[in-house]
């Protein structure tokens, strides 16, 4: 389809290359094709896979489609226009079979899956939705899946920008430039590190406060600056963010599962929640001056480490489909 073939040619090719069961003389592989044009026109062709679901305006509907015969097989076709914030979810029958004969008598049926998707937050990303569905399936299979369990999700969204400032710049004169760039940026604003936070509060002539009431775990608490969405400690928090992102694309766990015990106050979780679920574009404003606190107290992290951490976070976000850039000061 990408190279201009008609859907009939594509479906005919796939159907005629599927392996056939020698006993039943039926193709035992299945497929779902979802084709979306640049203007939001959606075409779905489905052969023996479960129905595709669409979440729109808080409701979840089943896209059954009309039956057509292609190469002697019954294929379901659907054509419709997508709208902003629509979420399409497609999956193999391993999702509906999850728990069959184990936790549930007949598996996780289509109605139950639809109800679950309906309950998920409206701002959830496609990847997060997939991880949550796969996580439930894994639990229903008691971590021993009896069938292929594949989930695909597509969400129609506008660009969502985030700007993160960390580390004091080499030239003090750039303090004002960075803060102005941060404040004028679109979307959410994050400040990581005590020095960066002090620079922002000074330039904005506003208070900087730390939440000392919620200190727990190995991650320092969050802070507060007026007009800044999130303020955190620097290296330790960013290091934890990177630790989670390293294999996040491959593992089945959602950040809610990773931080289930302390996500309400965990600064690393709060950064990850924004980066994973609430942004498409992220700009890092990275100061390269050595933090005096590291020198005074012999802190083991050095400037090179912070630069490496931010660069690796950028790489992992790009792997997740984000547009990420680092600007040095």
ABEGO torsion letter per residue (X at the ends): XAAGBBAAAAAAAAAAABBBBAAAGBBABBBBBBBBBAAGBBBBBBBGBBBBBBBBGGBBBBBAEBBBBBGGBBBBBBBBBBBBGBBBBBBBAAAAABGBGBABAAEBBAAAAAAAAAABBAABBAAAAAAAAAAAAAAAAGGBBABBBBBBBBBBBBBBBBBBBBEBBABAAAAAAAAAAAAABBEBBBBBEAAAAAAAAAAAGBBBBBBAAABBEABBBBBBBBGBABBBBBAAAAAAAAAAAAAAAABABBAAAAAAAAAAABAAAAAAAAAAAABABBBBBBBABBBAAAAAAGBABBAAAAAAAAAAAAAAAAAAGBBBBBBBX
